[in-house]
Amino acid sequence: MTMASSNTPIPVDDEFNEYESAIKRQKYTTSKVWDEMTKLECENKNELKAQCNHCKTIFSAKSSSGTSHLRRHLNSCLKKVNKDITQYTISIQPSPEGVPSIKNYKFDADECCKAISTFIVCGKHSFRTVEEPRFRYMMRIASPNFKNISRYTATRDVLMYYAKERDRVKEELAKAPGLICLTSDNWNSEHTNDEYICVTAYWVDKDWKLQKRIIRFRALFPPYDGLNIADELVLCLSQWGIDKKIFRITLDNASYNDVMVSCLKNRFRANRAILCDGAFFQVRCCAHILNLIVKAGLGLADDVVGKIRNGISYIKKSGIRRIRFYDVADKSFHLNVTKKLRQDVCFLTPMVKQMQEKFNKYWAEYSLILSCVAILDPRYKLNYVQYCFNTIYGVHASDFVETILSNLRLLFDEYVKKSKSMSSSLAGSSNVSDKNPVDSGLDEHNDNSADFGGYFDESDDYKWYLNESSTRSEKSQLDIYLEEPELELNSQIDVLDYWSKSSVRYNELSLLARDLLAIPISTVASESAFSMGKKVITPFRSSLKPKTVQAVVCLDDWMRAKGFSAEIGCKKDDDDDDDNDDDDVSLVAF
């Protein structure tokens, strides 16, 4: 396997393209002539006849003969005067005249298959559901034109649906105006003992809306170490075409993640696809950190607290035992027996010490990204960050704040350079991008004067020199933003919406804010995907292929992102408008 730290190109033609075979195997739609023709069985099994539903004329229907002659007959059939009423449906909404209108009804087999795929994916149903007699009965009642499908056809339809939606998500990622953040986590299926990796992408779209999509839910091959997982991630990013658009990745505190991050940093450094030499590349999951901190404290007192609780419960259950206990406490230990026994006892000193050690271990590296994001919240800015660090570190707070501010300036400078580089490539000259709008206006004025035979005066050159000098001494967008007063602390605002509206004034700073605000602080999205995986991989569905599992999990996530569940859930049933006193029935969106 190619190491993630090397510069060898990662092949992208493995399982990412395996879904294409499902599309190639798609069957062609049956000819529409059979909507008005009936197939007849003959004594000779090699022959096949077709009878017109209108004039009852019988024709040959061999596969070698095609259906062109049947279509020609239907176009000229004299008996085909009245339209088939089965191809029409009565509209629920009345016409302007107040009478029900008749609309043309057309059964769409492709849409029906898509709807069944959605039913299976979102409802976590088995593919065998389509073969159940009651399901087929329901579909036959809903539409007489529906033709039964097998579980193999249902599986193929889901894979086809996944392949089409995957291409759409890939296009969305390609059009993402900023950088993309990731979360990654591993999960072991208890039913198959397979190790799965879940990779989720986060970004802010052109409308300044935060987006999230699961882009990989795949079984790993052993060994499950940092090198192997790094190779899996690099391959995934290459396949999705976002290997040069990654800003930050959020991971839990598993030991192999340190090796994986090191390999990824080396890969991205080689491709010059990492900011600030990776200082902002990794975020540790805050949920895991809090979990470790709490466990560190409770681990010391678990056994002792349990014994004390059991002992106190034993004493309080008997009045005689309670009297004896207080008597011993008074005479032997001279304790204040007026106090009551309590089952909850806190051993604060050692517990807090262990929790403080865990907190200090992770906070040093975690505080940087949280502080930068807080500074870019117009309600907090730098003053709130200074207040928080003063509360934690006291007189030493200024050193931490200065470190955070210097790192934020360093990151902002990267965005300024990137913005100027893009402007330079668009303008075709690096000199144009290094000037501010006032400089450009002056140059345009001078150029126009020369074009139209205008004169040149030393005063013009002097004005340009003064303007250039003032530009060098101008404050950056970050400095201007920090000097402005904060918004009301408790005001309810959408921070992304604020930066969207401020993007004209703070061009480069808004680009930085867009990427920083897309960083997830936990791997909850991946954890929730594992909960979904438990519903997909069950004791009755443990033989599903890894590509099918990935298709089901990703499709479910993508449909929810499109608001599919909300769209279905907001529609009313036919009985919703009835005035009755029956028990309310909630409409549950699958």
Backbone hydrogen bonds, N-H to C=O, Kabsch-Sander energy under -0.5 kcal/mol:
donor,donor_aa,acceptor,acceptor_aa,energy
6,S,3,M,-1.2
17,N,14,D,-1.7
18,E,15,E,-1.1
20,E,17,N,-1.4
21,S,18,E,-0.6
22,A,19,Y,-0.8
23,I,19,Y,-0.9
24,K,20,E,-2.1
25,R,21,S,-1.6
26,Q,23,I,-1.4
34,W,31,S,-1.3
35,D,32,K,-1.8
36,E,33,V,-1.6
38,T,51,Q,-2.2
40,L,49,K,-3.1
42,C,47,E,-0.6
45,K,43,E,-0.8
47,E,44,N,-2.1
49,K,40,L,-1.6
50,A,59,F,-2.7
51,Q,38,T,-2.6
52,C,57,T,-2.7
53,N,36,E,-2.3
56,K,52,C,-1.4
59,F,50,A,-3.2
61,A,48,L,-3.2
65,S,62,K,-1.1
66,G,62,K,-0.7
66,G,63,S,-0.5
71,R,67,T,-2.1
72,R,68,S,-2.2
73,H,69,H,-1.7
74,L,70,L,-2.0
75,N,71,R,-1.7
76,S,72,R,-1.0
76,S,73,H,-0.8
77,C,73,H,-0.9
80,K,77,C,-0.7
81,V,79,K,-2.2
82,N,79,K,-0.5
87,Q,84,D,-2.0
88,Y,85,I,-1.6
89,T,103,K,-2.6
91,S,101,S,-3.1
95,S,99,V,-2.9
98,G,95,S,-2.5
101,S,93,Q,-0.6
103,K,89,T,-2.8
103,K,101,S,-0.5
105,Y,87,Q,-3.9
109,A,107,F,-0.7
112,C,108,D,-1.9
113,C,109,A,-2.3
114,K,110,D,-2.1
115,A,111,E,-2.3
116,I,112,C,-2.1
117,S,113,C,-2.2
118,T,114,K,-2.2
119,F,115,A,-2.3
120,I,116,I,-2.4
121,V,117,S,-2.7
122,C,118,T,-2.6
123,G,119,F,-1.4
124,K,120,I,-0.5
124,K,121,V,-0.8
125,H,120,I,-1.7
129,T,126,S,-1.7
130,V,127,F,-1.1
131,E,128,R,-1.7
132,E,129,T,-1.5
136,R,132,E,-2.1
137,Y,133,P,-2.3
138,M,134,R,-2.4
139,M,135,F,-2.4
140,R,136,R,-2.2
141,I,137,Y,-2.2
142,A,138,M,-2.3
143,S,139,M,-2.5
146,F,143,S,-1.8
154,A,150,S,-2.2
155,T,151,R,-2.2
156,R,152,Y,-2.3
157,D,153,T,-2.5
158,V,154,A,-2.0
159,L,155,T,-2.2
160,M,156,R,-2.3
161,Y,157,D,-2.5
162,Y,158,V,-2.6
163,A,159,L,-2.3
164,K,160,M,-2.0
165,E,161,Y,-2.4
166,R,162,Y,-2.8
167,D,163,A,-1.6
168,R,164,K,-1.4
169,V,165,E,-2.5
170,K,166,R,-2.5
171,E,167,D,-1.7
172,E,168,R,-1.8
173,L,169,V,-2.3
174,A,170,K,-2.0
175,K,171,E,-1.7
176,A,173,L,-0.9
178,G,204,V,-0.5
180,I,245,K,-3.5
181,C,202,Y,-2.7
182,L,248,R,-2.5
183,T,200,T,-1.8
184,S,250,T,-1.7
185,D,198,C,-1.6
187,W,196,Y,-2.5
189,S,187,W,-0.5
189,S,194,D,-2.5
193,N,189,S,-2.4
196,Y,187,W,-3.9
196,Y,194,D,-0.6
197,I,218,R,-2.6
198,C,185,D,-2.7
199,V,216,R,-2.3
200,T,183,T,-2.5
201,A,213,R,-3.1
202,Y,181,C,-2.8
203,W,211,Q,-1.7
205,D,203,W,-0.5
205,D,209,K,-2.3
208,W,205,D,-2.1
211,Q,203,W,-3.4
213,R,201,A,-2.1
215,I,199,V,-2.4
215,I,213,R,-0.6
216,R,199,V,-1.3
218,R,197,I,-1.9
220,L,195,E,-3.8
225,D,223,P,-1.2
229,I,225,D,-2.2
230,A,226,G,-2.2
231,D,227,L,-2.1
232,E,228,N,-1.9
233,L,229,I,-2.3
234,V,230,A,-2.6
235,L,231,D,-2.4
236,C,232,E,-2.2
237,L,233,L,-2.7
238,S,234,V,-2.1
239,Q,235,L,-2.4
240,W,236,C,-1.9
241,G,237,L,-0.6
241,G,238,S,-0.6
242,I,237,L,-2.3
243,D,237,L,-0.7
245,K,242,I,-1.9
247,F,180,I,-2.7
248,R,180,I,-0.6
249,I,281,F,-2.8
250,T,182,L,-2.9
251,L,283,V,-2.6
257,N,254,A,-1.2
258,D,255,S,-1.1
259,V,255,S,-0.7
260,M,256,Y,-2.1
261,V,257,N,-2.7
262,S,258,D,-1.9
263,C,259,V,-2.1
264,L,260,M,-2.4
265,K,261,V,-2.6
266,N,262,S,-1.9
267,R,263,C,-2.1
268,F,264,L,-2.8
269,R,265,K,-2.7
270,A,266,N,-2.0
271,N,267,R,-1.4
272,R,269,R,-1.1
273,A,268,F,-3.2
278,G,275,L,-2.0
279,A,276,C,-1.5
280,F,275,L,-0.6
281,F,278,G,-1.4
283,V,249,I,-2.3
285,C,251,L,-3.0
286,C,521,I,-3.0
289,I,285,C,-1.9
290,L,286,C,-2.6
291,N,287,A,-1.8
292,L,288,H,-2.4
293,I,289,I,-2.4
294,V,290,L,-2.4
295,K,291,N,-2.3
296,A,292,L,-2.3
297,G,293,I,-1.4
298,L,294,V,-2.8
299,G,295,K,-2.4
300,L,296,A,-0.5
300,L,297,G,-0.6
301,A,297,G,-0.8
302,D,298,L,-1.3
305,V,301,A,-3.0
306,G,302,D,-1.9
307,K,303,D,-2.0
308,I,304,V,-2.6
309,R,305,V,-2.6
310,N,306,G,-2.1
311,G,307,K,-2.4
312,I,308,I,-2.7
313,S,309,R,-2.4
314,Y,310,N,-2.0
315,I,311,G,-2.0
316,K,312,I,-2.5
317,K,313,S,-1.0
318,S,315,I,-1.1
322,R,318,S,-1.9
323,I,319,G,-2.1
324,R,320,I,-2.3
325,F,321,R,-2.3
326,Y,322,R,-2.2
327,D,323,I,-2.0
328,V,324,R,-2.3
329,A,325,F,-2.4
330,D,326,Y,-1.9
331,K,327,D,-2.6
332,S,328,V,-2.2
333,F,328,V,-1.0
334,H,330,D,-0.6
335,L,329,A,-2.6
337,V,335,L,-0.9
339,K,336,N,-0.9
345,V,343,Q,-0.7
347,F,345,V,-0.5
348,L,346,C,-1.0
351,M,347,F,-1.4
352,V,348,L,-3.0
353,K,349,T,-1.8
354,Q,350,P,-2.0
355,M,351,M,-2.1
356,Q,352,V,-2.7
357,E,353,K,-1.9
358,K,354,Q,-1.8
359,F,355,M,-2.3
360,N,356,Q,-2.7
361,K,357,E,-1.7
362,Y,358,K,-1.5
363,W,359,F,-2.8
364,A,360,N,-1.1
366,Y,362,Y,-1.9
367,S,363,W,-2.9
369,I,365,E,-0.5
370,L,366,Y,-1.6
371,S,367,S,-2.4
372,C,368,L,-2.2
373,V,369,I,-2.2
374,A,370,L,-2.3
375,I,371,S,-2.4
376,L,372,C,-1.4
377,D,374,A,-1.5
380,Y,377,D,-2.0
381,K,374,A,-1.1
381,K,377,D,-1.7
384,Y,380,Y,-1.4
385,V,381,K,-1.0
386,Q,382,L,-2.4
387,Y,383,N,-2.1
388,C,384,Y,-2.2
389,F,385,V,-2.3
390,N,386,Q,-2.2
391,T,387,Y,-1.8
392,I,388,C,-1.5
393,Y,389,F,-3.4
394,G,389,F,-0.6
394,G,390,N,-1.3
396,H,393,Y,-1.5
397,A,394,G,-1.7
399,D,396,H,-0.7
400,F,396,H,-1.0
401,V,397,A,-2.4
402,E,398,S,-2.3
403,T,399,D,-1.8
404,I,400,F,-2.2
405,L,401,V,-2.5
406,S,402,E,-2.3
407,N,403,T,-2.0
408,L,404,I,-2.2
409,R,405,L,-2.2
410,L,406,S,-2.1
411,L,407,N,-2.3
412,F,408,L,-2.4
413,D,409,R,-2.4
414,E,410,L,-1.3
415,Y,411,L,-1.5
416,V,412,F,-2.1
417,K,413,D,-2.5
418,K,414,E,-2.2
419,S,415,Y,-2.5
420,K,416,V,-2.4
421,S,417,K,-2.4
422,M,418,K,-2.2
423,S,419,S,-2.3
424,S,420,K,-2.5
425,S,421,S,-2.2
426,L,422,M,-2.0
427,A,423,S,-2.4
428,G,424,S,-1.8
429,S,424,S,-0.8
432,V,429,S,-0.6
433,S,429,S,-0.8
434,D,430,S,-0.9
435,K,432,V,-1.2
440,S,436,N,-2.1
441,G,437,P,-2.1
442,L,438,V,-2.1
443,D,439,D,-2.8
444,E,440,S,-2.6
445,H,441,G,-2.0
446,N,442,L,-2.7
447,D,443,D,-3.0
448,N,444,E,-2.4
449,S,445,H,-1.9
450,A,446,N,-2.1
451,D,447,D,-2.5
452,F,448,N,-2.1
453,G,450,A,-1.4
454,G,449,S,-5.5
460,D,457,D,-0.8
461,D,457,D,-1.1
462,Y,458,E,-2.4
463,K,459,S,-2.5
464,W,460,D,-2.0
465,Y,461,D,-2.0
466,L,462,Y,-2.5
467,N,463,K,-2.4
468,E,464,W,-2.3
469,S,465,Y,-2.2
470,S,466,L,-2.2
471,T,467,N,-1.8
472,R,468,E,-1.5
473,S,469,S,-1.2
474,E,471,T,-0.9
480,I,476,S,-2.3
481,Y,477,Q,-2.3
482,L,478,L,-2.2
483,E,479,D,-1.7
484,E,480,I,-1.1
487,L,378,P,-2.6
491,S,488,E,-1.6
493,I,491,S,-0.9
495,V,493,I,-0.8
498,Y,494,D,-2.2
499,W,495,V,-2.1
500,S,496,L,-2.0
501,K,497,D,-2.0
502,S,498,Y,-1.2
503,S,500,S,-0.8
506,Y,502,S,-3.1
507,N,505,R,-0.7
510,S,506,Y,-2.0
511,L,507,N,-1.2
512,L,508,E,-1.9
513,A,509,L,-2.5
514,R,510,S,-2.4
515,D,511,L,-1.5
516,L,512,L,-2.5
517,L,513,A,-2.5
518,A,515,D,-0.7
519,I,516,L,-1.4
527,E,523,T,-2.2
528,S,524,V,-2.8
529,A,525,A,-1.6
530,F,526,S,-1.7
531,S,527,E,-1.5
532,M,528,S,-1.7
533,G,529,A,-2.2
534,K,530,F,-1.8
535,K,531,S,-0.8
535,K,532,M,-0.7
536,V,532,M,-1.3
537,I,533,G,-3.2
538,T,536,V,-1.0
541,R,538,T,-1.5
544,L,541,R,-1.0
548,T,545,K,-0.6
549,V,545,K,-2.1
550,Q,546,P,-2.4
551,A,547,K,-1.9
552,V,548,T,-2.3
553,V,549,V,-2.5
554,C,550,Q,-2.6
555,L,551,A,-2.2
556,D,552,V,-2.1
557,D,553,V,-1.8
558,W,554,C,-2.7
559,M,555,L,-2.6
560,R,556,D,-1.8
561,A,557,D,-1.9
562,K,558,W,-1.4
563,G,560,R,-1.5
564,F,559,M,-2.7
567,E,563,G,-2.4
568,I,564,F,-2.3
569,G,565,S,-2.7
570,C,566,A,-1.6
571,K,568,I,-1.0
576,D,573,D,-1.4
577,D,574,D,-0.5
578,D,575,D,-1.2
580,N,578,D,-1.0
586,S,584,D,-0.5
588,V,586,S,-0.8
589,A,587,L,-0.6
